[in-house]
Amino acid sequence: MEPTPTAPALTLRPWRDSDVPTIVAAHRDEAMRRWLMRPINDEDEARAWLADQHRGWADDTLLSWAVEEDGAVVGCFVIKAANPPVMLATGVGYWTVAQARGRGIASRCVETATEWLFGGQDFMPADEVEQLHTVGNEGSCRVAQKCGYVLDSVLPPLPPKFPDEGHRHLRKRPVQATTDTSTRVPSP
Ligand SMILES: CC(C)(COP(=O)(O)OP(=O)(O)OC[C@H]1O[C@@H](n2cnc3c(N)ncnc32)[C@H](O)[C@@H]1OP(=O)(O)O)[C@@H](O)C(=O)NCCC(=O)NCCS
């Protein structure tokens, strides 16, 4: 992702085994432990999480990237394939390391990925993209809203994985102006 007037470029790359200590350190943060479905406590759990990210790439259900700024990992960004009944559409997800927050990293990733999803590529095309978060997660809610994901519905708890109510935000692909002239009334 290109630099902005106030922030360096961001690079999305697949996760590596050498990221394990960074992942464990990122998960020591209180907000990560409060809001992520799967907080990571140690290197074994980080390795199991990494294996799931690799599996997601292998079966096209989860595209998971490390987000790098100036060569350092500053977050995670994912695109998830729809998985009813929990996820009705292709979804986006994110976290950023505590010291990198408030600099637009999550929202730049969401914006770029959404453009890609709507942009006509064949790999994972989408007409609408959703973002799910627990009610009360103001930061995640704000990122979604800033990126044009409007609040679509409040989801009931779905224990054990989702013990609390959630927000479903949705952004739809813009309707293309039609060039079809066949239904126009011909000029006299
Ligand atoms: C939510 C999170 C990903 C935001 O990352 P970030 O890189 O700081 O987000 P951005 O800098 O792109 O912020 C986008 C907007 O959200 C706002 N925002 C970010 N965190 C906020 C918070 N905790 N409360 C209120 N607003 C917040 C920013 O001010 C910005 O709005 P603005 O441009 O109008 O000022 C980060 O706080 C995080 O990792 N939290 C813990 C994990 C998590 O909750 N992940 C989401 C799970 S669904």
PDBQT file of the ligand as one rigid body, heavy atoms in Angstrom, charges set to zero:
ROOT
HETATM    1  C1  LIG A 201      -9.618  -1.974  16.283  1.00  0.00    +0.000 C 
HETATM    2  C2  LIG A 201      -8.180  -1.782  15.805  1.00  0.00    +0.000 C 
HETATM    3  C3  LIG A 201      -7.889  -2.858  14.779  1.00  0.00    +0.000 C 
HETATM    4  C4  LIG A 201      -8.049  -0.397  15.164  1.00  0.00    +0.000 C 
HETATM    5  O1  LIG A 201      -6.777  -0.324  14.519  1.00  0.00    +0.000 OA
HETATM    6  P1  LIG A 201      -6.120   1.083  14.117  1.00  0.00    +0.000 P 
HETATM    7  O2  LIG A 201      -5.017   0.788  13.161  1.00  0.00    +0.000 OA
HETATM    8  O3  LIG A 201      -5.816   1.858  15.334  1.00  0.00    +0.000 OA
HETATM    9  O4  LIG A 201      -7.339   1.791  13.371  1.00  0.00    +0.000 OA
HETATM   10  P2  LIG A 201      -7.261   3.133  12.488  1.00  0.00    +0.000 P 
HETATM   11  O5  LIG A 201      -6.077   3.939  12.913  1.00  0.00    +0.000 OA
HETATM   12  O6  LIG A 201      -7.391   2.759  11.064  1.00  0.00    +0.000 OA
HETATM   13  O7  LIG A 201      -8.565   3.885  12.985  1.00  0.00    +0.000 OA
HETATM   14  C5  LIG A 201      -9.665   4.133  12.137  1.00  0.00    +0.000 C 
HETATM   15  C6  LIG A 201     -10.629   5.035  12.874  1.00  0.00    +0.000 C 
HETATM   16  O8  LIG A 201     -11.090   4.386  14.067  1.00  0.00    +0.000 OA
HETATM   17  C7  LIG A 201     -10.859   5.230  15.187  1.00  0.00    +0.000 C 
HETATM   18  N1  LIG A 201     -10.527   4.344  16.322  1.00  0.00    +0.000 N 
HETATM   19  C8  LIG A 201      -9.545   3.432  16.382  1.00  0.00    +0.000 A 
HETATM   20  N2  LIG A 201      -9.564   2.833  17.582  1.00  0.00    +0.000 NA
HETATM   21  C9  LIG A 201     -10.556   3.410  18.288  1.00  0.00    +0.000 A 
HETATM   22  C10 LIG A 201     -11.064   3.208  19.600  1.00  0.00    +0.000 A 
HETATM   23  N3  LIG A 201     -10.543   2.283  20.432  1.00  0.00    +0.000 N 
HETATM   24  N4  LIG A 201     -12.134   3.946  19.997  1.00  0.00    +0.000 NA
HETATM   25  C11 LIG A 201     -12.695   4.849  19.157  1.00  0.00    +0.000 A 
HETATM   26  N5  LIG A 201     -12.248   5.084  17.894  1.00  0.00    +0.000 NA
HETATM   27  C12 LIG A 201     -11.193   4.362  17.472  1.00  0.00    +0.000 A 
HETATM   28  C13 LIG A 201      -9.708   6.109  14.784  1.00  0.00    +0.000 C 
HETATM   29  O9  LIG A 201      -9.694   7.314  15.535  1.00  0.00    +0.000 OA
HETATM   30  C14 LIG A 201     -10.008   6.332  13.321  1.00  0.00    +0.000 C 
HETATM   31  O10 LIG A 201     -11.032   7.290  13.154  1.00  0.00    +0.000 OA
HETATM   32  P3  LIG A 201     -10.729   8.772  12.580  1.00  0.00    +0.000 P 
HETATM   33  O11 LIG A 201      -9.928   8.573  11.337  1.00  0.00    +0.000 OA
HETATM   34  O12 LIG A 201     -12.080   9.326  12.371  1.00  0.00    +0.000 OA
HETATM   35  O13 LIG A 201      -9.945   9.436  13.671  1.00  0.00    +0.000 OA
HETATM   36  C15 LIG A 201      -7.176  -1.887  16.990  1.00  0.00    +0.000 C 
HETATM   37  O14 LIG A 201      -7.575  -1.019  18.016  1.00  0.00    +0.000 OA
HETATM   38  C16 LIG A 201      -7.064  -3.292  17.562  1.00  0.00    +0.000 C 
HETATM   39  O15 LIG A 201      -6.260  -4.090  17.088  1.00  0.00    +0.000 OA
HETATM   40  N6  LIG A 201      -7.848  -3.636  18.599  1.00  0.00    +0.000 N 
HETATM   41  C17 LIG A 201      -7.744  -4.926  19.254  1.00  0.00    +0.000 C 
HETATM   42  C18 LIG A 201      -8.150  -6.079  18.360  1.00  0.00    +0.000 C 
HETATM   43  C19 LIG A 201      -9.523  -5.881  17.772  1.00  0.00    +0.000 C 
HETATM   44  O16 LIG A 201     -10.440  -5.424  18.433  1.00  0.00    +0.000 OA
HETATM   45  N7  LIG A 201      -9.657  -6.277  16.486  1.00  0.00    +0.000 N 
HETATM   46  C20 LIG A 201     -10.941  -6.243  15.819  1.00  0.00    +0.000 C 
HETATM   47  C21 LIG A 201     -11.705  -7.464  16.165  1.00  0.00    +0.000 C 
HETATM   48  S1  LIG A 201     -13.319  -7.463  15.373  1.00  0.00    +0.000 SA
ENDROOT
TORSDOF 0
